Amino acid sequence: MGLDGVELVMAFEESFELAIPNKDAAGLQTIGHVTTWVCDYLELHGRPQNRQLVFETVCKITRE
């Protein structure tokens, strides 16, 4: 994963207040992958989120 990818992962972690393990981060290749991973993680940890809002946040972070 290059520097841009690392910066994106860090931005996702900060925005959603979670930690993405390196082994999982390497597989997050699309906005859909990130959205699904974040939604699944948050639900598993008792913090379910609206999928559309997660998607919009991931898109916003990716654009920036």
PDB file of N, H, CA, C and O in Angstrom:
ATOM      1  N   MET A   1       0.849  -1.171   0.000  1.00  0.00           N
ATOM      2  CA  MET A   1       0.000   0.000   0.000  1.00  0.00           C
ATOM      3  C   MET A   1       0.895   1.233   0.000  1.00  0.00           C
ATOM      4  O   MET A   1       1.850   1.321   0.772  1.00  0.00           O
ATOM      5  N   GLY A   2       0.578   2.175  -0.865  1.00  0.00           N
ATOM      6  H   GLY A   2      -0.198   2.105  -1.491  1.00  0.00           H
ATOM      7  CA  GLY A   2       1.380   3.387  -0.965  1.00  0.00           C
ATOM      8  C   GLY A   2       0.976   4.426   0.064  1.00  0.00           C
ATOM      9  O   GLY A   2       0.069   4.209   0.868  1.00  0.00           O
ATOM     10  N   LEU A   3       1.652   5.538   0.028  1.00  0.00           N
ATOM     11  H   LEU A   3       2.389   5.714  -0.625  1.00  0.00           H
ATOM     12  CA  LEU A   3       1.409   6.609   0.981  1.00  0.00           C
ATOM     13  C   LEU A   3      -0.022   7.132   0.899  1.00  0.00           C
ATOM     14  O   LEU A   3      -0.638   7.412   1.927  1.00  0.00           O
ATOM     15  N   ASP A   4      -0.552   7.264  -0.311  1.00  0.00           N
ATOM     16  H   ASP A   4      -0.052   7.036  -1.146  1.00  0.00           H
ATOM     17  CA  ASP A   4      -1.935   7.726  -0.456  1.00  0.00           C
ATOM     18  C   ASP A   4      -2.908   6.776   0.232  1.00  0.00           C
ATOM     19  O   ASP A   4      -3.846   7.209   0.900  1.00  0.00           O
ATOM     20  N   GLY A   5      -2.674   5.478   0.062  1.00  0.00           N
ATOM     21  H   GLY A   5      -1.911   5.127  -0.481  1.00  0.00           H
ATOM     22  CA  GLY A   5      -3.530   4.475   0.699  1.00  0.00           C
ATOM     23  C   GLY A   5      -3.450   4.544   2.214  1.00  0.00           C
ATOM     24  O   GLY A   5      -4.465   4.437   2.903  1.00  0.00           O
ATOM     25  N   VAL A   6      -2.254   4.722   2.724  1.00  0.00           N
ATOM     26  H   VAL A   6      -1.430   4.808   2.164  1.00  0.00           H
ATOM     27  CA  VAL A   6      -2.064   4.828   4.178  1.00  0.00           C
ATOM     28  C   VAL A   6      -2.792   6.063   4.705  1.00  0.00           C
ATOM     29  O   VAL A   6      -3.447   6.005   5.746  1.00  0.00           O
ATOM     30  N   GLU A   7      -2.676   7.175   3.987  1.00  0.00           N
ATOM     31  H   GLU A   7      -2.144   7.222   3.142  1.00  0.00           H
ATOM     32  CA  GLU A   7      -3.355   8.398   4.408  1.00  0.00           C
ATOM     33  C   GLU A   7      -4.874   8.230   4.388  1.00  0.00           C
ATOM     34  O   GLU A   7      -5.563   8.744   5.269  1.00  0.00           O
ATOM     35  N   LEU A   8      -5.397   7.519   3.399  1.00  0.00           N
ATOM     36  H   LEU A   8      -4.837   7.101   2.683  1.00  0.00           H
ATOM     37  CA  LEU A   8      -6.838   7.253   3.348  1.00  0.00           C
ATOM     38  C   LEU A   8      -7.276   6.407   4.537  1.00  0.00           C
ATOM     39  O   LEU A   8      -8.275   6.713   5.188  1.00  0.00           O
ATOM     40  N   VAL A   9      -6.534   5.353   4.818  1.00  0.00           N
ATOM     41  H   VAL A   9      -5.722   5.104   4.290  1.00  0.00           H
ATOM     42  CA  VAL A   9      -6.878   4.487   5.947  1.00  0.00           C
ATOM     43  C   VAL A   9      -6.875   5.293   7.240  1.00  0.00           C
ATOM     44  O   VAL A   9      -7.776   5.150   8.066  1.00  0.00           O
ATOM     45  N   MET A  10      -5.878   6.129   7.413  1.00  0.00           N
ATOM     46  H   MET A  10      -5.146   6.245   6.742  1.00  0.00           H
ATOM     47  CA  MET A  10      -5.809   6.957   8.615  1.00  0.00           C
ATOM     48  C   MET A  10      -7.008   7.908   8.705  1.00  0.00           C
ATOM     49  O   MET A  10      -7.544   8.135   9.790  1.00  0.00           O
ATOM     50  N   ALA A  11      -7.415   8.449   7.583  1.00  0.00           N
ATOM     51  H   ALA A  11      -6.979   8.265   6.703  1.00  0.00           H
ATOM     52  CA  ALA A  11      -8.575   9.342   7.572  1.00  0.00           C
ATOM     53  C   ALA A  11      -9.858   8.584   7.907  1.00  0.00           C
ATOM     54  O   ALA A  11     -10.711   9.101   8.629  1.00  0.00           O
ATOM     55  N   PHE A  12     -10.001   7.357   7.387  1.00  0.00           N
ATOM     56  H   PHE A  12      -9.309   6.937   6.800  1.00  0.00           H
ATOM     57  CA  PHE A  12     -11.166   6.538   7.727  1.00  0.00           C
ATOM     58  C   PHE A  12     -11.165   6.216   9.216  1.00  0.00           C
ATOM     59  O   PHE A  12     -12.200   6.304   9.875  1.00  0.00           O
ATOM     60  N   GLU A  13     -10.019   5.847   9.736  1.00  0.00           N
ATOM     61  H   GLU A  13      -9.178   5.776   9.200  1.00  0.00           H
ATOM     62  CA  GLU A  13      -9.906   5.508  11.155  1.00  0.00           C
ATOM     63  C   GLU A  13     -10.304   6.704  12.028  1.00  0.00           C
ATOM     64  O   GLU A  13     -11.040   6.552  13.003  1.00  0.00           O
ATOM     65  N   GLU A  14      -9.821   7.863  11.676  1.00  0.00           N
ATOM     66  H   GLU A  14      -9.223   7.986  10.883  1.00  0.00           H
ATOM     67  CA  GLU A  14     -10.131   9.067  12.457  1.00  0.00           C
ATOM     68  C   GLU A  14     -11.613   9.414  12.372  1.00  0.00           C
ATOM     69  O   GLU A  14     -12.249   9.706  13.385  1.00  0.00           O
ATOM     70  N   SER A  15     -12.152   9.380  11.173  1.00  0.00           N
ATOM     71  H   SER A  15     -11.635   9.143  10.350  1.00  0.00           H
ATOM     72  CA  SER A  15     -13.538   9.767  10.964  1.00  0.00           C
ATOM     73  C   SER A  15     -14.520   8.833  11.671  1.00  0.00           C
ATOM     74  O   SER A  15     -15.500   9.284  12.263  1.00  0.00           O
ATOM     75  N   PHE A  16     -14.249   7.528  11.604  1.00  0.00           N
ATOM     76  H   PHE A  16     -13.452   7.161  11.123  1.00  0.00           H
ATOM     77  CA  PHE A  16     -15.177   6.552  12.175  1.00  0.00           C
ATOM     78  C   PHE A  16     -14.762   6.076  13.571  1.00  0.00           C
ATOM     79  O   PHE A  16     -15.422   5.227  14.170  1.00  0.00           O
ATOM     80  N   GLU A  17     -13.660   6.634  14.079  1.00  0.00           N
ATOM     81  H   GLU A  17     -13.123   7.324  13.592  1.00  0.00           H
ATOM     82  CA  GLU A  17     -13.150   6.281  15.410  1.00  0.00           C
ATOM     83  C   GLU A  17     -12.989   4.768  15.566  1.00  0.00           C
ATOM     84  O   GLU A  17     -13.609   4.138  16.422  1.00  0.00           O
ATOM     85  N   LEU A  18     -12.138   4.214  14.710  1.00  0.00           N
ATOM     86  H   LEU A  18     -11.634   4.726  14.015  1.00  0.00           H
ATOM     87  CA  LEU A  18     -11.853   2.785  14.736  1.00  0.00           C
ATOM     88  C   LEU A  18     -10.426   2.559  14.263  1.00  0.00           C
ATOM     89  O   LEU A  18      -9.759   3.487  13.806  1.00  0.00           O
ATOM     90  N   ALA A  19      -9.967   1.330  14.375  1.00  0.00           N
ATOM     91  H   ALA A  19     -10.509   0.576  14.746  1.00  0.00           H
ATOM     92  CA  ALA A  19      -8.625   0.960  13.915  1.00  0.00           C
ATOM     93  C   ALA A  19      -8.774  -0.134  12.861  1.00  0.00           C
ATOM     94  O   ALA A  19      -9.426  -1.152  13.097  1.00  0.00           O
ATOM     95  N   ILE A  20      -8.169   0.083  11.710  1.00  0.00           N
ATOM     96  H   ILE A  20      -7.639   0.909  11.519  1.00  0.00           H
ATOM     97  CA  ILE A  20      -8.218  -0.892  10.625  1.00  0.00           C
ATOM     98  C   ILE A  20      -6.893  -1.642  10.610  1.00  0.00           C
ATOM     99  O   ILE A  20      -5.851  -1.050  10.327  1.00  0.00           O
ATOM    100  N   PRO A  21      -6.921  -2.948  10.913  1.00  0.00           N
ATOM    101  CA  PRO A  21      -5.678  -3.730  10.887  1.00  0.00           C
ATOM    102  C   PRO A  21      -5.047  -3.713   9.489  1.00  0.00           C
ATOM    103  O   PRO A  21      -5.755  -3.661   8.483  1.00  0.00           O
ATOM    104  N   ASN A  22      -3.728  -3.757   9.439  1.00  0.00           N
ATOM    105  H   ASN A  22      -3.153  -3.799  10.256  1.00  0.00           H
ATOM    106  CA  ASN A  22      -3.011  -3.719   8.158  1.00  0.00           C
ATOM    107  C   ASN A  22      -3.479  -4.798   7.198  1.00  0.00           C
ATOM    108  O   ASN A  22      -3.609  -4.554   5.998  1.00  0.00           O
ATOM    109  N   LYS A  23      -3.734  -6.003   7.727  1.00  0.00           N
ATOM    110  H   LYS A  23      -3.628  -6.201   8.701  1.00  0.00           H
ATOM    111  CA  LYS A  23      -4.157  -7.101   6.855  1.00  0.00           C
ATOM    112  C   LYS A  23      -5.512  -6.808   6.211  1.00  0.00           C
ATOM    113  O   LYS A  23      -5.758  -7.218   5.077  1.00  0.00           O
ATOM    114  N   ASP A  24      -6.385  -6.109   6.918  1.00  0.00           N
ATOM    115  H   ASP A  24      -6.185  -5.776   7.839  1.00  0.00           H
ATOM    116  CA  ASP A  24      -7.677  -5.732   6.345  1.00  0.00           C
ATOM    117  C   ASP A  24      -7.529  -4.541   5.414  1.00  0.00           C
ATOM    118  O   ASP A  24      -8.156  -4.494   4.356  1.00  0.00           O
ATOM    119  N   ALA A  25      -6.708  -3.583   5.800  1.00  0.00           N
ATOM    120  H   ALA A  25      -6.198  -3.621   6.660  1.00  0.00           H
ATOM    121  CA  ALA A  25      -6.520  -2.379   4.992  1.00  0.00           C
ATOM    122  C   ALA A  25      -6.031  -2.721   3.586  1.00  0.00           C
ATOM    123  O   ALA A  25      -6.419  -2.073   2.614  1.00  0.00           O
ATOM    124  N   ALA A  26      -5.191  -3.727   3.483  1.00  0.00           N
ATOM    125  H   ALA A  26      -4.877  -4.254   4.273  1.00  0.00           H
ATOM    126  CA  ALA A  26      -4.650  -4.116   2.179  1.00  0.00           C
ATOM    127  C   ALA A  26      -5.745  -4.588   1.220  1.00  0.00           C
ATOM    128  O   ALA A  26      -5.580  -4.493   0.003  1.00  0.00           O
ATOM    129  N   GLY A  27      -6.849  -5.089   1.747  1.00  0.00           N
ATOM    130  H   GLY A  27      -6.983  -5.165   2.735  1.00  0.00           H
ATOM    131  CA  GLY A  27      -7.932  -5.586   0.909  1.00  0.00           C
ATOM    132  C   GLY A  27      -8.994  -4.558   0.579  1.00  0.00           C
ATOM    133  O   GLY A  27      -9.921  -4.850  -0.176  1.00  0.00           O
ATOM    134  N   LEU A  28      -8.878  -3.369   1.129  1.00  0.00           N
ATOM    135  H   LEU A  28      -8.125  -3.133   1.743  1.00  0.00           H
ATOM    136  CA  LEU A  28      -9.879  -2.336   0.880  1.00  0.00           C
ATOM    137  C   LEU A  28      -9.522  -1.580  -0.393  1.00  0.00           C
ATOM    138  O   LEU A  28      -8.843  -0.555  -0.360  1.00  0.00           O
ATOM    139  N   GLN A  29      -9.994  -2.108  -1.506  1.00  0.00           N
ATOM    140  H   GLN A  29     -10.547  -2.941  -1.533  1.00  0.00           H
ATOM    141  CA  GLN A  29      -9.605  -1.586  -2.815  1.00  0.00           C
ATOM    142  C   GLN A  29     -10.615  -0.625  -3.433  1.00  0.00           C
ATOM    143  O   GLN A  29     -10.263   0.149  -4.323  1.00  0.00           O
ATOM    144  N   THR A  30     -11.860  -0.663  -2.975  1.00  0.00           N
ATOM    145  H   THR A  30     -12.146  -1.292  -2.252  1.00  0.00           H
ATOM    146  CA  THR A  30     -12.890   0.197  -3.556  1.00  0.00           C
ATOM    147  C   THR A  30     -13.674   0.888  -2.448  1.00  0.00           C
ATOM    148  O   THR A  30     -13.594   0.508  -1.279  1.00  0.00           O
ATOM    149  N   ILE A  31     -14.423   1.897  -2.833  1.00  0.00           N
ATOM    150  H   ILE A  31     -14.488   2.206  -3.782  1.00  0.00           H
ATOM    151  CA  ILE A  31     -15.290   2.587  -1.874  1.00  0.00           C
ATOM    152  C   ILE A  31     -16.298   1.608  -1.292  1.00  0.00           C
ATOM    153  O   ILE A  31     -16.632   1.686  -0.110  1.00  0.00           O
ATOM    154  N   GLY A  32     -16.781   0.695  -2.110  1.00  0.00           N
ATOM    155  H   GLY A  32     -16.510   0.632  -3.070  1.00  0.00           H
ATOM    156  CA  GLY A  32     -17.724  -0.322  -1.626  1.00  0.00           C
ATOM    157  C   GLY A  32     -17.101  -1.225  -0.582  1.00  0.00           C
ATOM    158  O   GLY A  32     -17.736  -1.548   0.422  1.00  0.00           O
ATOM    159  N   HIS A  33     -15.844  -1.641  -0.813  1.00  0.00           N
ATOM    160  H   HIS A  33     -15.328  -1.378  -1.628  1.00  0.00           H
ATOM    161  CA  HIS A  33     -15.148  -2.476   0.174  1.00  0.00           C
ATOM    162  C   HIS A  33     -15.017  -1.745   1.503  1.00  0.00           C
ATOM    163  O   HIS A  33     -15.264  -2.320   2.562  1.00  0.00           O
ATOM    164  N   VAL A  34     -14.628  -0.476   1.443  1.00  0.00           N
ATOM    165  H   VAL A  34     -14.427  -0.008   0.582  1.00  0.00           H
ATOM    166  CA  VAL A  34     -14.451   0.313   2.672  1.00  0.00           C
ATOM    167  C   VAL A  34     -15.794   0.467   3.381  1.00  0.00           C
ATOM    168  O   VAL A  34     -15.876   0.277   4.595  1.00  0.00           O
ATOM    169  N   THR A  35     -16.827   0.803   2.650  1.00  0.00           N
ATOM    170  H   THR A  35     -16.760   0.957   1.664  1.00  0.00           H
ATOM    171  CA  THR A  35     -18.150   0.987   3.241  1.00  0.00           C
ATOM    172  C   THR A  35     -18.615  -0.280   3.940  1.00  0.00           C
ATOM    173  O   THR A  35     -19.083  -0.229   5.078  1.00  0.00           O
ATOM    174  N   THR A  36     -18.489  -1.410   3.269  1.00  0.00           N
ATOM    175  H   THR A  36     -18.110  -1.451   2.345  1.00  0.00           H
ATOM    176  CA  THR A  36     -18.900  -2.681   3.866  1.00  0.00           C
ATOM    177  C   THR A  36     -18.071  -3.004   5.098  1.00  0.00           C
ATOM    178  O   THR A  36     -18.617  -3.417   6.121  1.00  0.00           O
ATOM    179  N   TRP A  37     -16.753  -2.819   5.012  1.00  0.00           N
ATOM    180  H   TRP A  37     -16.309  -2.483   4.181  1.00  0.00           H
ATOM    181  CA  TRP A  37     -15.880  -3.129   6.145  1.00  0.00           C
ATOM    182  C   TRP A  37     -16.235  -2.265   7.349  1.00  0.00           C
ATOM    183  O   TRP A  37     -16.350  -2.769   8.466  1.00  0.00           O
ATOM    184  N   VAL A  38     -16.408  -0.962   7.123  1.00  0.00           N
ATOM    185  H   VAL A  38     -16.314  -0.553   6.216  1.00  0.00           H
ATOM    186  CA  VAL A  38     -16.725  -0.050   8.227  1.00  0.00           C
ATOM    187  C   VAL A  38     -18.082  -0.403   8.836  1.00  0.00           C
ATOM    188  O   VAL A  38     -18.206  -0.479  10.059  1.00  0.00           O
ATOM    189  N   CYS A  39     -19.096  -0.618   8.004  1.00  0.00           N
ATOM    190  H   CYS A  39     -18.995  -0.557   7.011  1.00  0.00           H
ATOM    191  CA  CYS A  39     -20.427  -0.974   8.518  1.00  0.00           C
ATOM    192  C   CYS A  39     -20.385  -2.268   9.329  1.00  0.00           C
ATOM    193  O   CYS A  39     -20.964  -2.345  10.413  1.00  0.00           O
ATOM    194  N   ASP A  40     -19.700  -3.282   8.805  1.00  0.00           N
ATOM    195  H   ASP A  40     -19.229  -3.220   7.925  1.00  0.00           H
ATOM    196  CA  ASP A  40     -19.595  -4.557   9.512  1.00  0.00           C
ATOM    197  C   ASP A  40     -18.857  -4.388  10.836  1.00  0.00           C
ATOM    198  O   ASP A  40     -19.282  -4.929  11.857  1.00  0.00           O
ATOM    199  N   TYR A  41     -17.759  -3.643  10.825  1.00  0.00           N
ATOM    200  H   TYR A  41     -17.413  -3.203   9.996  1.00  0.00           H
ATOM    201  CA  TYR A  41     -16.973  -3.412  12.038  1.00  0.00           C
ATOM    202  C   TYR A  41     -17.805  -2.689  13.099  1.00  0.00           C
ATOM    203  O   TYR A  41     -17.844  -3.099  14.259  1.00  0.00           O
ATOM    204  N   LEU A  42     -18.464  -1.615  12.687  1.00  0.00           N
ATOM    205  H   LEU A  42     -18.432  -1.281  11.745  1.00  0.00           H
ATOM    206  CA  LEU A  42     -19.241  -0.837  13.653  1.00  0.00           C
ATOM    207  C   LEU A  42     -20.403  -1.642  14.212  1.00  0.00           C
ATOM    208  O   LEU A  42     -20.702  -1.552  15.403  1.00  0.00           O
ATOM    209  N   GLU A  43     -21.054  -2.420  13.375  1.00  0.00           N
ATOM    210  H   GLU A  43     -20.811  -2.492  12.408  1.00  0.00           H
ATOM    211  CA  GLU A  43     -22.153  -3.263  13.858  1.00  0.00           C
ATOM    212  C   GLU A  43     -21.641  -4.309  14.847  1.00  0.00           C
ATOM    213  O   GLU A  43     -22.257  -4.545  15.885  1.00  0.00           O
ATOM    214  N   LEU A  44     -20.520  -4.926  14.519  1.00  0.00           N
ATOM    215  H   LEU A  44     -20.019  -4.734  13.675  1.00  0.00           H
ATOM    216  CA  LEU A  44     -19.918  -5.933  15.389  1.00  0.00           C
ATOM    217  C   LEU A  44     -19.555  -5.350  16.755  1.00  0.00           C
ATOM    218  O   LEU A  44     -19.587  -6.053  17.766  1.00  0.00           O
ATOM    219  N   HIS A  45     -19.211  -4.071  16.777  1.00  0.00           N
ATOM    220  H   HIS A  45     -19.185  -3.500  15.956  1.00  0.00           H
ATOM    221  CA  HIS A  45     -18.809  -3.416  18.021  1.00  0.00           C
ATOM    222  C   HIS A  45     -19.931  -2.584  18.645  1.00  0.00           C
ATOM    223  O   HIS A  45     -19.675  -1.685  19.446  1.00  0.00           O
ATOM    224  N   GLY A  46     -21.166  -2.891  18.273  1.00  0.00           N
ATOM    225  H   GLY A  46     -21.374  -3.622  17.622  1.00  0.00           H
ATOM    226  CA  GLY A  46     -22.325  -2.259  18.894  1.00  0.00           C
ATOM    227  C   GLY A  46     -22.542  -0.807  18.516  1.00  0.00           C
ATOM    228  O   GLY A  46     -23.164  -0.052  19.263  1.00  0.00           O
ATOM    229  N   ARG A  47     -22.035  -0.417  17.366  1.00  0.00           N
ATOM    230  H   ARG A  47     -21.530  -1.030  16.760  1.00  0.00           H
ATOM    231  CA  ARG A  47     -22.174   0.969  16.908  1.00  0.00           C
ATOM    232  C   ARG A  47     -22.720   1.011  15.479  1.00  0.00           C
ATOM    233  O   ARG A  47     -22.112   1.628  14.604  1.00  0.00           O
ATOM    234  N   PRO A  48     -23.869   0.355  15.235  1.00  0.00           N
ATOM    235  CA  PRO A  48     -24.373   0.295  13.859  1.00  0.00           C
ATOM    236  C   PRO A  48     -24.613   1.690  13.288  1.00  0.00           C
ATOM    237  O   PRO A  48     -25.027   2.610  13.994  1.00  0.00           O
ATOM    238  N   GLN A  49     -24.344   1.818  12.005  1.00  0.00           N
ATOM    239  H   GLN A  49     -24.008   1.071  11.431  1.00  0.00           H
ATOM    240  CA  GLN A  49     -24.490   3.093  11.300  1.00  0.00           C
ATOM    241  C   GLN A  49     -25.326   2.886  10.046  1.00  0.00           C
ATOM    242  O   GLN A  49     -25.404   1.781   9.510  1.00  0.00           O
ATOM    243  N   ASN A  50     -25.940   3.949   9.592  1.00  0.00           N
ATOM    244  H   ASN A  50     -25.876   4.847  10.027  1.00  0.00           H
ATOM    245  CA  ASN A  50     -26.673   3.927   8.344  1.00  0.00           C
ATOM    246  C   ASN A  50     -25.675   3.758   7.199  1.00  0.00           C
ATOM    247  O   ASN A  50     -24.745   4.553   7.057  1.00  0.00           O
ATOM    248  N   ARG A  51     -25.867   2.733   6.393  1.00  0.00           N
ATOM    249  H   ARG A  51     -26.622   2.088   6.507  1.00  0.00           H
ATOM    250  CA  ARG A  51     -24.920   2.420   5.313  1.00  0.00           C
ATOM    251  C   ARG A  51     -24.748   3.588   4.335  1.00  0.00           C
ATOM    252  O   ARG A  51     -23.639   3.854   3.873  1.00  0.00           O
ATOM    253  N   GLN A  52     -25.837   4.275   4.024  1.00  0.00           N
ATOM    254  H   GLN A  52     -26.738   4.058   4.399  1.00  0.00           H
ATOM    255  CA  GLN A  52     -25.758   5.397   3.091  1.00  0.00           C
ATOM    256  C   GLN A  52     -24.881   6.516   3.661  1.00  0.00           C
ATOM    257  O   GLN A  52     -24.101   7.123   2.926  1.00  0.00           O
ATOM    258  N   LEU A  53     -25.002   6.791   4.955  1.00  0.00           N
ATOM    259  H   LEU A  53     -25.635   6.298   5.551  1.00  0.00           H
ATOM    260  CA  LEU A  53     -24.180   7.828   5.576  1.00  0.00           C
ATOM    261  C   LEU A  53     -22.708   7.431   5.595  1.00  0.00           C
ATOM    262  O   LEU A  53     -21.830   8.267   5.378  1.00  0.00           O
ATOM    263  N   VAL A  54     -22.441   6.152   5.856  1.00  0.00           N
ATOM    264  H   VAL A  54     -23.154   5.473   6.032  1.00  0.00           H
ATOM    265  CA  VAL A  54     -21.055   5.672   5.821  1.00  0.00           C
ATOM    266  C   VAL A  54     -20.513   5.828   4.409  1.00  0.00           C
ATOM    267  O   VAL A  54     -19.397   6.312   4.220  1.00  0.00           O
ATOM    268  N   PHE A  55     -21.294   5.423   3.421  1.00  0.00           N
ATOM    269  H   PHE A  55     -22.201   5.030   3.574  1.00  0.00           H
ATOM    270  CA  PHE A  55     -20.883   5.544   2.015  1.00  0.00           C
ATOM    271  C   PHE A  55     -20.560   6.995   1.667  1.00  0.00           C
ATOM    272  O   PHE A  55     -19.531   7.275   1.052  1.00  0.00           O
ATOM    273  N   GLU A  56     -21.435   7.910   2.059  1.00  0.00           N
ATOM    274  H   GLU A  56     -22.270   7.683   2.559  1.00  0.00           H
ATOM    275  CA  GLU A  56     -21.215   9.326   1.753  1.00  0.00           C
ATOM    276  C   GLU A  56     -19.955   9.856   2.431  1.00  0.00           C
ATOM    277  O   GLU A  56     -19.215  10.643   1.840  1.00  0.00           O
ATOM    278  N   THR A  57     -19.712   9.431   3.656  1.00  0.00           N
ATOM    279  H   THR A  57     -20.313   8.792   4.136  1.00  0.00           H
ATOM    280  CA  THR A  57     -18.512   9.857   4.373  1.00  0.00           C
ATOM    281  C   THR A  57     -17.264   9.302   3.704  1.00  0.00           C
ATOM    282  O   THR A  57     -16.278  10.021   3.543  1.00  0.00           O
ATOM    283  N   VAL A  58     -17.295   8.035   3.315  1.00  0.00           N
ATOM    284  H   VAL A  58     -18.097   7.451   3.447  1.00  0.00           H
ATOM    285  CA  VAL A  58     -16.156   7.420   2.631  1.00  0.00           C
ATOM    286  C   VAL A  58     -15.890   8.152   1.317  1.00  0.00           C
ATOM    287  O   VAL A  58     -14.733   8.408   0.982  1.00  0.00           O
ATOM    288  N   CYS A  59     -16.932   8.489   0.574  1.00  0.00           N
ATOM    289  H   CYS A  59     -17.872   8.280   0.847  1.00  0.00           H
ATOM    290  CA  CYS A  59     -16.760   9.228  -0.681  1.00  0.00           C
ATOM    291  C   CYS A  59     -16.139  10.596  -0.422  1.00  0.00           C
ATOM    292  O   CYS A  59     -15.231  11.013  -1.141  1.00  0.00           O
ATOM    293  N   LYS A  60     -16.619  11.284   0.588  1.00  0.00           N
ATOM    294  H   LYS A  60     -17.357  10.944   1.171  1.00  0.00           H
ATOM    295  CA  LYS A  60     -16.101  12.613   0.907  1.00  0.00           C
ATOM    296  C   LYS A  60     -14.610  12.539   1.266  1.00  0.00           C
ATOM    297  O   LYS A  60     -13.812  13.340   0.782  1.00  0.00           O
ATOM    298  N   ILE A  61     -14.244  11.579   2.111  1.00  0.00           N
ATOM    299  H   ILE A  61     -14.893  10.928   2.505  1.00  0.00           H
ATOM    300  CA  ILE A  61     -12.841  11.418   2.509  1.00  0.00           C
ATOM    301  C   ILE A  61     -11.987  11.098   1.300  1.00  0.00           C
ATOM    302  O   ILE A  61     -10.887  11.631   1.157  1.00  0.00           O
ATOM    303  N   THR A  62     -12.479  10.241   0.437  1.00  0.00           N
ATOM    304  H   THR A  62     -13.373   9.808   0.554  1.00  0.00           H
ATOM    305  CA  THR A  62     -11.717   9.824  -0.753  1.00  0.00           C
ATOM    306  C   THR A  62     -11.495  11.011  -1.699  1.00  0.00           C
ATOM    307  O   THR A  62     -10.423  11.149  -2.288  1.00  0.00           O
ATOM    308  N   ARG A  63     -12.499  11.849  -1.835  1.00  0.00           N
ATOM    309  H   ARG A  63     -13.370  11.736  -1.357  1.00  0.00           H
ATOM    310  CA  ARG A  63     -12.382  13.029  -2.710  1.00  0.00           C
ATOM    311  C   ARG A  63     -11.347  14.012  -2.174  1.00  0.00           C
ATOM    312  O   ARG A  63     -10.612  14.632  -2.942  1.00  0.00           O
ATOM    313  N   GLU A  64     -11.296  14.148  -0.872  1.00  0.00           N
ATOM    314  H   GLU A  64     -11.893  13.645  -0.247  1.00  0.00           H
ATOM    315  CA  GLU A  64     -10.365  15.113  -0.259  1.00  0.00           C
ATOM    316  C   GLU A  64      -8.980  14.601  -0.389  1.00  0.00           C
ATOM    317  O   GLU A  64      -8.036  15.253   0.058  1.00  0.00           O
TER     318      GLU A  64
END
